[in-house]
Amino acid sequence: MANLAAYMNGYRVGTFTKTTSGAHQFQYHVSWLAQPGSRPISLSMPLRHQRYRGDEAYNFFDNLLPDNTEVRNRVVARYQAASTQPFDLLSCIGQDSVGALQLVTEGHEVPDVRRIDYKALSDDELEQILTSYKSGIPLGMVREQEEFRISIAGAQEKTALLYLDGRWYLPLNATPTTHIIKLPIGKIESHSYSIDLSQSVENEYICTLIAKEFGLPVPHCFMMQVGQVKALAVERFDRRYAADRSWIMRLPQEDFCQVLNVPSARKYESHGGPGITDIMKTLLGSATPEQDRYLFMKSQVCSGCWRPPMAMPRISRCLSNRKGVFV
């Protein structure tokens, strides 16, 4: 068996395992179960001593990874991963993933999370990272920056970096990224149609401003131009400075595919994934159900102004509090 140690802001949470047969398992660590402030890594995997096996473990960790098969294949090529299975990919890029989890090889020393380590990026280095996908490099993880390893869910070309005082940095050791940088989608060609999404950066920025005016809580974002590259920088909602601003915390969160134990291949309702009804039912268990259900339906009305309404289970997310209460 192979093991990855799961940490949350420096605390050992559990062990992610791939058995000799290839099965995926997760088990909470005894110290985490005894911790007063412990919480489950997913509402689909409540705190318990017994191992989680099968779909519960597989689907949660699979949904931490990029949706795009091509990007997953690039990770395999870049780091010689054994396969595109969640365990094998996260063995290579699980050190900074969506939410609070950090995954490191069992027995390896975990860097101190309560500090901010970084390397300044020149404009040329930043442009190289942002354009690296054109050379088959996944998520901006260029060979010149070997320590930089991240996992971001979603299908769009993107990367994530550390943004401090108006400058971009490469986070080092256990320092997390603070902003996701989205690149233009470009043209989508098919045998029957062609869609020009070369202005997706401008479109998403405008849609975010509309959503803000509509009264929805949206992350701060801004358009950026680096050399010949335009992109949209979005502040991560799953990151927050500690009270003394000496380090950056990772906030526990998950999307509704993870909450409802749905595989990434079924992320859309049209593919058998969660719909509005499923999400509204789940939100009944929130700490503030009336407010959260209202905001969710408000987001559906807003999104319907510029595209067909959909539940967006990979976009809609829960933040987890102690003992599994979520908001």
HELIX and SHEET records of a PDB file:
HELIX    1   1 VAL A   30  LEU A   33  1                                   4    
HELIX    2   2 ASP A   55  ASP A   62  1                                   8    
HELIX    3   3 THR A   69  TYR A   79  1                                  11    
HELIX    4   4 PRO A   86  ILE A   93  1                                   8    
HELIX    5   5 ASP A  123  THR A  131  1                                   9    
HELIX    6   6 SER A  132  SER A  135  5                                   4    
HELIX    7   7 PRO A  138  GLY A  140  5                                   3    
HELIX    8   8 SER A  200  GLU A  213  1                                  14    
HELIX    9   9 PHE A  256  VAL A  259  1                                   4    
HELIX   10  10 SER A  264  ARG A  266  5                                   3    
HELIX   11  11 GLU A  269  HIS A  271  5                                   3    
HELIX   12  12 ILE A  276  THR A  282  1                                   7    
HELIX   13  13 LEU A  283  GLY A  285  5                                   3    
HELIX   14  14 PRO A  289  SER A  303  1                                  15    
HELIX   15  15 ARG A  322  GLY A  324  5                                   3    
SHEET    1   A 5 TYR A  52  ARG A  53  0                                        
SHEET    2   A 5 HIS A  24  TYR A  28 -1                                        
SHEET    3   A 5 TYR A  11  LYS A  18 -1                                        
SHEET    4   A 5 ALA A   2  MET A   8 -1                                        
SHEET    5   A 5 LEU A 101  THR A 105 -1                                        
SHEET    1   B 6 TYR A 118  ALA A 120  0                                        
SHEET    2   B 6 ARG A 167  PRO A 171 -1                                        
SHEET    3   B 6 LYS A 158  LEU A 164 -1                                        
SHEET    4   B 6 HIS A 179  LYS A 182 -1                                        
SHEET    5   B 6 VAL A 229  GLU A 235 -1                                        
SHEET    6   B 6 CYS A 221  VAL A 226 -1                                        
SHEET    1   C 2 GLY A 186  GLU A 189  0                                        
SHEET    2   C 2 SER A 194  LEU A 197 -1                                        
SHEET    1   D 2 ARG A 239  TYR A 241  0                                        
SHEET    2   D 2 ILE A 248  ARG A 250 -1                                        
SHEET    1   E 2 GLN A 253  ASP A 255  0                                        
SHEET    2   E 2 ARG A 317  LEU A 319 -1                                        
END                                                                             
